[in-house]
Amino acid sequence: MISSLARANELIEQQQIQKEGVMEVVCWVHARRKFDESASSRPEEATEILARIGRLYRLEKEWRDLGPEDRCRLRKTRARPILEGIFSRLKELKSATVPSEPLRGAVNYALNQREALCRYLQDGRLKPDNPACGGTTENAIRPLALGRKNRLFAGSERGARAAALFYSPGSILQGL
């Protein structure tokens, strides 16, 4: 029941966004991460998809210095066939995996987000990923998140106090 309500809320939000003329663009970093995480269960298939995604990033690197119009034109001629190949293979993998497999979760995510994952093809100003997703923001908070997890196992009361002092706001601000 709760998951049905959550999904209904997502659909309502999505419809509201579409009414307001906002287009959804999904970040390839998230899709890629799901395949990376599923590599332990089905390494051959996950690695194949990761390699195809890697080709998209190599193209983007080549086109980094181009203007938006040129980048958009090249994406349509060179990146679109790669994307079509990725999604064709994902459809095959969906029927070859069971729902409980991590690879199936990655496949379902990418297939469900296909339109938004491909939206960057339409505008040369868009990026296939959001720098805040794969870079700057996540990397900035990663030490805090890891520290939070590690503080559960400080080892002793003295170790916990030392960690608390180290991670106090004053200590963090000094490092910036």
N, C-alpha and C positions, 0 to 999 in steps of 0.2 A: 504494500500500500504506500509506504513512504517513498520508495523508488519511483512509483507511478506519479506521485505528487511532484517529486523533484523533476522528473522528466517533463511533466506538464508545465511546470514553472519555466523550465528551459525553453520550451516551445513558445510560451507566451512572450518571454523576453526576446526570443529570436524574431518573432513576428513583429514586435514593437520596433526592434532595430531596423527591420526591413521596411516598415512603414515610414520610418524617419529618413530613409534614403541612405543609411549607413551600410556599407558592404563589409562583410566579414572576410578577413584575411587570416588564415591560420598559419602559424609558424612551423616551418619544417624541422626546427630543432626538436620540438615535442614529438613529432612523428618519428624522427630519427632515433631519439632516445628510447622510444618504446621498442624499436627493433634491436637496438643495442642491448637492452635489458632482456630481450627474449633469446639472445644468442646462446645462452647456456642450455636451453632446451632443444633448439633446432638450429645449430650453428651454421649449417650449410645454407639454409634458406634465408636466415636473417642476414648473414654476411652478403649474400647475393643482393638483397634489397639495399643494404647499406652501401654496397659498391655502386649501385645505380644512383642512389641519392648523392653519393660522392661525385659522380659525373656532373650532376647539376651544379654543385658547388664549384667545381673546377671551371665550368663555363662562366659562372658568375664572376669568378676571380679574373678570368681573361677579359671580361667586359667591364670591369670596375671603373675604368677611366672613360668609358663611352657616355654619350648623352642619353637621356631617357628614351628618345625616339629610336636611336640605333639599338639600344639594349632591348627595347620592346620588340623590334623587328627580328633581331637575332633569337630572342627567346621563342618567338612563334615558329621560326624555321628549325632551330637546333635543340631547344629545350623541350618543346612540346612532344616530339617523338619519344624522347626519353621518358617523359611523364606518362605518356600513353603506354609505353612498355612496362613501366612500374605498376600501373593500375591493372593492366592486363594480367601480369604475373600475380598480383595480389588477389585477383578473382580466382585464379587457379589455386593459390595457397589456401584460400578460404575453404574450398571444398576438400582440400587435402589435410586439413587440421581439425582437431576436435575443439569444441568451445572452451574447454578448461585450460588449453595450452596458452602460455604467454605469447607465443607467436600469433595465435588467433586474435588475441586482444589487440596486438599491434596492427594486424591486418584490418580488423574491424574499425579501429580508430581511423586509419588512413582512408579506408573506403568511405566511411561516414563523413569524413571531412574533405573529400576529393575536390569539390567545387571551390571551397575556401583555400585549400592548399595550392590550387592551380591559379588562383586569382592574380597572383603576381605577374602572370604572363600578360595580362591586359594593360599594365601600366609600368613603364620603365622606371618610374620613381619608386615603385614598391620593391621590397627586398623579399627573398624567399624565407627569410627568418627575421625575427624581431631582435635587434641587438640587446634589448633588455632581457630577452628569454635566454639566450645562449651565452651571453657575455657579461656585460657590465653589472647589472643588478644582481643576478644570481651569484656571480663570482664575489661580489662585495659582501653578501650576507652568508656565503657558504661557511666561513670560519665560525660565525656565530651559531649557525645551525649545527655544525659538527661539534662545537663546544658544548652546546646544549645537550646533545646526545651523550657525549663523553662525560659530562658532569654527573650523569646518573651513576657512574662507576669511578668515583674519585679515589676509592681505595681506603681512605681514612678521613676522619673529621678534619685533621690538619690539611690533608690534600684538598678537601672540599673548600676550606677557608682560603687556601692559596689560590685556587681556581676562581673563587668568587671575587677575590681582590683583583686578580689579573683581568677578569672580564667586567669589572665595574665600569660604569660610563666614563669616569675620568681616565681610566686606563685606555679605553677604546679611543677616546678623543685625542689622547696624546699620540696614538699611532697614526692618526690621519694627518 
